[in-house]
Amino acid sequence: MGQTIRFEWELPAPLLHAFEMDERKLTEEFKRAVVLDWVRTARISWRKGAELLGMAYREFLDLMSDHKVPLADYEAEWLNKELGAFKHITQKPLP
């Protein structure tokens, strides 16, 4: 994977207990959250996200779904444009 960096983050013990997880599980949870955010904001690909988390690609897609990370990101008016084009095509007389 090349060069790696490590960082520390001090998390108050009461917050750790609020999540009801041990340190290792909480670390993995934060790692998943960061990777999913990077995928959601298109900073990394789905495949890179799966690789960073050591998951199979299909398993990563399921994780994305579980966390409501969209598999498609269309512009707000995309559907209206597509429906308009479809309507235009279907209303043309056949030759």
C-alpha positions in Angstrom: 0.0 0.0 0.0 3.0 2.3 0.1 3.7 4.9 2.7 1.4 5.0 5.8 0.8 7.5 8.5 -0.4 6.9 12.1 -2.2 9.5 14.2 -3.6 9.6 17.7 -6.7 11.2 18.9 -7.5 11.5 22.6 -11.0 10.6 23.3 -12.4 11.2 26.8 -13.2 7.9 28.6 -16.9 8.9 29.2 -17.4 9.2 25.4 -15.8 5.8 24.9 -18.2 4.3 27.4 -21.1 6.2 25.8 -20.5 4.1 22.6 -20.4 0.9 24.7 -17.4 -0.4 22.7 -13.9 -1.3 23.6 -11.0 0.8 22.1 -10.3 -1.6 19.2 -14.0 -1.6 18.1 -14.3 2.1 18.4 -11.1 2.6 16.3 -12.6 0.4 13.6 -15.8 2.3 13.7 -14.0 5.6 13.2 -12.0 4.1 10.4 -15.2 3.0 8.6 -16.7 6.4 9.2 -13.8 8.2 7.6 -13.6 5.8 4.6 -17.3 6.0 4.0 -17.2 9.8 4.1 -14.3 9.8 1.6 -16.3 7.6 -0.7 -19.5 9.7 -0.3 -17.5 12.9 -1.2 -15.8 11.1 -4.1 -12.3 11.5 -2.6 -11.7 7.8 -3.1 -13.3 5.0 -5.2 -15.5 2.3 -3.9 -12.8 -0.3 -4.6 -10.2 1.8 -2.7 -12.6 2.1 0.2 -13.0 -1.7 0.3 -9.2 -2.1 0.1 -8.6 0.3 3.0 -11.1 -1.5 5.2 -9.8 -5.0 4.1 -13.2 -6.0 2.8 -14.4 -7.8 -0.3 -15.9 -5.3 -2.8 -19.4 -6.7 -2.5 -19.2 -6.6 1.3 -18.1 -2.9 1.0 -21.1 -2.1 -1.2 -23.4 -3.7 1.5 -21.6 -1.5 4.2 -22.3 1.6 2.0 -25.9 0.6 1.8 -26.1 0.0 5.6 -24.8 3.6 6.1 -26.9 5.2 3.5 -24.0 6.1 1.2 -25.5 6.4 -2.3 -24.3 4.2 -5.1 -25.4 6.8 -7.6 -25.2 10.6 -7.2 -27.4 12.4 -9.7 -27.9 16.1 -10.1 -31.2 17.4 -8.7 -32.9 17.8 -12.1 -31.5 14.7 -13.7 -34.7 12.6 -13.4 -36.9 15.4 -14.8 -34.6 15.8 -17.8 -34.6 12.0 -18.5 -38.4 11.9 -18.1 -38.8 14.8 -20.5 -36.6 13.2 -23.1 -38.5 9.9 -22.8 -41.8 11.7 -23.1 -40.6 13.6 -26.2 -39.4 10.3 -27.8 -42.6 8.4 -27.1 -44.9 11.2 -28.4 -43.1 11.3 -31.9 -45.2 9.6 -34.6 -43.6 6.5 -36.0 -42.3 6.8 -39.6 
